[in-house]
Amino acid sequence: MASGAEGAHVSVRYFAAAAEAAGRDEETLSVEPPTVGALRDLLTTRYGEAMTRVLASGSFLVDGVATRDVSRIVEARVDVLPPFAGG
């Protein structure tokens, strides 16, 4: 993970409703500080109400673990997961 004045470079992958909200499946973003909370704030600012709705009940996959912990440090790749329906 690269870090510095411009923040950590994180590859962000979007799935289902998150991809629709972002208008893409993947991108690389600079996140500072490199936390789930900072990434969430960046995404809601960047993609507005549609992403805000997804993240209100969705989660982030960091190091193979789904999390909503805003203090969790993000690594080189984070997956943005929409809420999933149970069956």
Secondary structure, 3 states (H helix, E strand, C coil): CCCCCCCEEEEEEECCHHHHHHCCCEEEEEECCCEHHHHHHHHHHHHHHHHHHHHHHCEEEECCEEECCCCCECCCEEEEECCCCCC
